Amino acid sequence: MSQQIRSLRPFIGAKDFAVSRSFYQAWGFAETVLSPGMSLFSREGVCFYLQDYYVPEWVDNTMLFLEVEDVEQYWAELTALDLPGHYAGVRVAPIRHEDWGKEGFVHDPAGVLWHIGEFK
């Protein structure tokens, strides 16, 4: 194939679109509203689409892996935001050390599971 890949942008659902939009803004993602029911969120070249669409079987099984340079530093900044204290249903689990690297977990307000980690 002669064309270069430029990005990969997953679509995730929201149980309460307004709450999820606020959550991702508080997390530090910039929002570009595309339509009344869809926004593009981006940060440092990483993007995803948030939809005003909720199917429990889909959202409950959505997982994303966000690779960061230094998960310990990222985790300190993330936990300082106290997202669980501001958004019902949000959970933040501590960093785990694995053979391949380290990762922590964040569940967004709808239940989307984010793995945030770094590889060895």
C-alpha positions in Angstrom: 0.0 0.0 0.0 1.4 3.4 -1.0 -0.7 5.6 1.3 0.4 6.4 4.8 -2.0 5.9 7.7 -2.7 9.3 9.4 -4.9 8.4 12.3 -7.2 5.9 14.0 -10.2 7.4 15.6 -12.5 5.1 17.6 -16.2 5.8 18.2 -17.4 5.5 21.8 -20.9 5.9 23.2 -22.3 8.0 26.0 -25.1 7.1 28.4 -25.5 10.8 29.1 -23.9 12.8 26.3 -23.6 16.1 28.3 -22.0 14.4 31.3 -19.5 12.5 29.1 -18.6 15.7 27.2 -18.0 17.5 30.4 -15.9 14.5 31.7 -13.6 14.5 28.7 -13.2 18.2 28.8 -12.2 18.0 32.5 -9.8 15.2 31.6 -8.0 17.7 29.3 -9.3 16.7 25.9 -10.3 19.5 23.5 -13.8 19.2 22.0 -14.8 19.9 18.4 -18.6 19.7 18.1 -19.5 18.0 14.8 -23.2 17.7 15.2 -25.7 17.8 18.0 -25.0 14.2 18.8 -21.3 13.8 18.0 -18.1 15.5 19.0 -14.4 14.9 18.3 -12.2 14.9 21.3 -8.4 15.4 20.9 -5.3 15.8 22.9 -1.7 15.7 21.7 -2.6 14.1 18.4 -4.9 11.4 19.9 -8.5 11.6 18.9 -11.8 9.8 19.4 -15.4 10.4 18.5 -18.0 10.6 21.3 -21.6 9.9 20.2 -24.9 10.6 21.9 -25.7 6.9 21.5 -25.9 4.2 24.1 -26.2 0.5 23.8 -25.2 -1.2 27.1 -23.7 -4.3 25.4 -21.5 -2.1 23.2 -20.4 0.5 25.8 -19.8 -2.0 28.6 -17.4 -3.8 26.3 -15.5 -0.8 24.9 -11.9 -0.6 25.9 -9.2 1.8 24.7 -5.5 1.8 25.5 -3.9 5.2 25.8 -0.1 4.8 25.8 1.8 7.5 27.7 5.5 8.2 28.1 5.5 8.1 31.9 2.5 6.5 33.5 3.5 7.4 37.0 3.6 11.1 36.2 0.5 10.9 34.1 -1.3 9.1 36.9 -0.4 11.7 39.5 -1.8 14.4 37.2 -4.9 12.4 36.4 -5.8 11.5 40.0 -5.3 15.2 41.0 -8.3 16.0 38.8 -10.5 13.9 41.2 -12.7 12.8 38.3 -14.6 10.2 40.4 -15.4 13.0 42.9 -17.1 15.1 40.1 -18.7 12.4 37.9 -21.0 9.6 39.1 -19.9 6.1 37.9 -16.3 7.2 37.2 -13.7 4.8 38.7 -9.9 5.1 38.7 -7.9 2.0 39.6 -4.3 2.2 40.7 -1.4 1.4 38.4 -0.5 -2.3 38.0 3.0 -3.5 37.2 3.0 -6.2 34.5 5.8 -8.1 32.6 5.2 -5.9 29.6 5.0 -2.6 31.4 2.6 -0.7 33.7 -1.0 0.4 33.4 -3.9 2.0 35.3 -7.6 2.0 34.6 -10.3 4.6 34.2 -14.0 3.9 33.7 -15.8 6.9 32.1 -19.3 8.0 33.2 -20.9 5.5 30.7 -18.6 2.6 31.6 -16.0 2.8 28.8 -12.8 1.3 30.1 -9.6 3.2 29.4 -6.3 1.4 29.9 -3.5 4.0 30.4 0.0 2.7 30.4 3.5 2.5 29.2 5.4 -0.3 27.6 8.9 -1.4 28.7 
